[in-house]
């Protein structure tokens, strides 16, 4: 595992889902273990039927006063299913997306050739590396020059997605970063930070020994109640969290703290320095280094796996969280146990 302290990439999720979705086929005759929860949604009819000449697609979108979205997905991905169903097909902002954006769906394990520019042609399955896609789904927003101006990984609820759509549609990217825009456009006062029996009040994070989990919330968080009522109330999650010192920081507050690297800072500044875009985000450290983070909605199985990856020290033997989750899943299936990757 990387020891630079920088946020590790989790591109292995892409390979993991492919391996897991194929596993039951390989084990069909002699294994009772089943992978449950894989889902695939049909795209809306208004998604663009593209010849995959992206520069031309950008020109067409620009001429119509729109931006182009590259929607990166994977067959069977339950988070992709949720994104399509709750945002693109039936979401409250569906018509806004149709009016202001062209959307092209790309399968990051597909074989179609994509011309990103006239001189750069790649198969779909090479796009994850080109665009540094870390999870599915990923939305990449392109401006009139075919340059990515925003990128989000993982499922976003309609309210959170709308803020990102507004940022791109208003061309606010010409004046400020997405992180700064989201901070200035969050509705304060809608959420009150909740107590949790495992949260500790510690100002000097550099003095903590063993795994450290920093939970970033703020009073504008639209998904924090769901986290507390769901994962954080779950006995299995609490057991996995017991390996950590859990500290909660208000990402909008000027509370003085000492960062894990010993730097004097504030909760707000640390959130900015770590480029925290999503609330709630759980950043997992060990030995003073960030090992991974949970910065999008995850179902129970993957959430537990991320905690185990750091809390049980699996990062020492596995390149990234989903490499560990892949190995764990393969072992469970081989032992005849069912694995449920979706909670819905």
N, C-alpha and C positions, 0 to 999 in steps of 0.2 A: 504493500500500500504506500501511496505517496506520503512523504514526510515533510512536504513543503509548507503545510498549513493552509494551502489554498484549497478551495472547494473542489473535491474530486468529481470527475465526470462519471455518469452512471449509464453510459451507452450500453452496457451489458443487458439492461432491461430489454432492449430490442431483441437481442439474441435469446434471452431467457424466455420471453413469451413464445418465441418460435419453437424453442426446444420443448417447452412444457406443452404446447398445443399439439405437438407431434408425438409426445411420449406415449399417450394411450394407444396409438396405432402400433407402435413398436412392441407394446406389452399386451396386446389385445388378448392373446390366448392364455398366458400364464400368470397374469397379474390382476388382482382385484382392485388395485389402486386406480382411482379415476381423478382426472383434473376437471373440476367443476367451476362454472362461473364465466367461462369464455363467452364473449358476445360479439356479434358483428351486426352493424346497422347499415341499412341502405342509405345512400346519400340523397339529399334533396334533389329534385329534378333541376333546380336552378343552379346547382354547382356547375361551373364552367366545363364544357367539353373542349379540352385543349389539345392542340397538336404538340404540346410540351415544348414549344419554343418560347421560353419564359420571357426573353427580352421583348418579343412581339406581344405577348400577353400583357406585359407591363405597359407597353405603348397603347394598347387598346383600352386598358383600364384608365390610364391617365387621360386619354382623349375624351373619355366619358365622365371625367371628374371623380374617378374612383381610385382606390388602392387595390393591390393584389395581395391576397393571402394564400400562402402555400400551407395547406393543411396536411401535416405529416402524420400518418397513422400506421397501424399494424393490424392485420386480420386477427380477430378474436380478442383484441384488447378491450377490457371492460370499461376503461376510462375513455377510450375513443367512442365507444357506444354511448356513454353518458353525455359526452360533449356534443355529439351529433343530435341525439334525441332532445336534450334539454336546452340547447342553444340554437343550432342551425335549423332543426325541423319544427320544434314546438315552443321555442323560447319566446319571451316577451319582446325581444329585440331582433327577431328573425327578419322582419321587414326592413329594419334599419340596416342590417348586414347586407341584405339583397340590394338595397338602394346605393350603398356607399362602398361596397367591396365586391370584387370578383374573387371567387374561391376555387382553387384547384386542389383536388385531393391527390396525394402521392403516397404510395405504399413503400415504406422504407426497407421492405424485403422484396420489392417488385423488380422486374427485369426490363421495364420500358425505358427507352433512352430519353433523357431529359436534356435539352439544350439550355443551360443556364444563361450562357451568352453564345453568340455565334462561334466562338472559339473554345468553349468549354462544354463538352457533352459527357454525361455520366449516366449509368443505369440508376434507377431509383434506389437500389440498395446501397449505392455509394453516397447518397445525399446526406445520410446521417452524419458521416464524417465531415463532408464539405461544409454543412451548416452547423456543425457541432450540436447535433440533436442529442439530448440526454435522456429523454423519455418520450413516450407516446401517450396522448397526442401532443404535438408541438405545432404552434401557429407561428409562421414567419411572415411579417408584414414588409412589403417592398414598396419603396417610393418610386418616383418617376424615373430615377436613374438606375433602377434595378438593384438598389442597395437596401439591405435589411435595416429597418429603422426601429423595429421592436420584435421581440421573440418571447413567447411564453411556453413553458413546458408543463404538461399535466392538465387535468380538468380544472376549469374555472366555472363557478356558478354564474348565472346570467348577470347579476349585479356587478361582480368583479370584472367580468369580461367586458361589460359595457364601458367601464372607465378606460380600459385599454383601447377599445374601439374608438372612443371619443378622442383619446390622445393622438391616435394615428389620423383619424378623419380631419381633425382640426389642424393637422400638421404641426402640432406642438413640439414634435421632435426636432424642429429647426431651432427651438429656443431652450429646451431643457430635456434632461434625461427622463426616461419613463419613471424611475424611482422618485425623482423630485416631483414629477407631475402627480403621481399617485398620492404622495404625502400631502400635497396641497389641495387635493380634491377628495379627501376622505371625509365622511360625515362623522364628526366627533360626537361623543356622548351617547351613542346607541348601544354600547356594550360596557358593562361594569366588570372589571377584572375580578375573577372568581377565585375563591380559596380552593386549595387542594391539599390533602394531607401530606403529600410528598414534596411540595414546593417549600424551599428554604430561602430565608432572607439573608443573602450573603453579598457583601459589596466587593470584596476582594476575590475575584474569580481566579486569580493566579495562584492563590493559596490552596485551592481545592486539589486534593489528591484523588486519583482514580478518574473514571469517566465522568464527564460533565455534560449535562443537557441544558441548553439555554432556550427557554420558550419565549419567543417574541410575540407579544400581543399589543393591542392598543385599544383605545375607546371607540375606534371606528370599525373594529373587526366585525365582519358579518358572518364569519365561520367559527368564531371562538366558542360560542355556546355549544355548537354541534360537537366540537372536539371534547369539551368537558363532559357533555352528556353521553358521548359515545366512547371513544378510545380511552380517555382518561378515567372513566368510571369502570372500565372493564378489568376484571381481576387478573387476566393474563397479561394485559398491558402493564398494570401496576407491578406485577411480578418482574417483568422485563425492566421496568424503570427503576426497580430497587437497586440495580447495579450502578445507577448514576446518582450524582448529586444534581437535583433538579432545581434550577433557578429560573424565575420568571422576570422578564424585563418589559417595561412599558416602552415600546419603540418610539413613542411620541414624547417621552418625558426627558427632562434634563437631569435625571438622577445621577449623581456622581458614582462611578464604579472604577474598579481596576480590571482591565480586560484580561483574558487568559494569558496573554503574552506579557503582562506586567505593565501595560500602558495605562496611564491615568486618562479616563475618558468619561463619557456619559452614556446612558442607555440609548438615547437617540443617535448619538454619534457612532456608537458601535453598530447599531442597525444599519446606518448609512455605510459605514466602512465594510460591512459584510454584504452589502448590496441586497438587503432583505426587501423583496418586492411584495411578498405574500404574507398575510396574517391569517392564521397563526403559522409561524415557522419554528421548527424545532431543530437547533443546530447542535450536533453531537461532537464532543471533543474527547480526546484521550491523550495523555502525556503532553498537554498544552497545544495540541494540533487539532484543527477541524478534520474529522474523518468523513463525515457526510452530513447531509441535512434533509429534513422532510419539509419541503416548501410547496407542496400541493396536496390535494386530497388523495389519500391512500386508503384502500380497504384494509380490513383487519390483518389479513395474512401478510401483506407487504409491510404494513406498519410495524408489526411485531418483528419481522425479519430485519428491518432497518435498525431497530433497537438492539437486537441480538448481535448484529454485525459489529457494533462498537462496544456495547456493554459486556459481551462475552469475549471480546478480543478477536473476533473472527477476521477483522481487517488485517491482521498480521499474516493470514494465510490465503486471503482472497483479495483479488485486485479491486473489487468494488462491491457494494451491497448486493447487487443482483447476481453477481457470481456466487456469492454465499447462498442467496435464496434459491438459485438454480440447483446447487448441490444439495441443499436441504430438501427441496422438493423431489429431486430424483431419488433420494434415500427413502423418503416417505412413500412414494409411489412403489418403489421396489419392495418395500415392506408390506405392501397391500393396503396402505392407508389412502383414503381419499383426500384430496387437497382442494380447498375452495378458495379461489382467488378473487371472488367478488362477494360482497355482502348483500347484493340485491337479486 
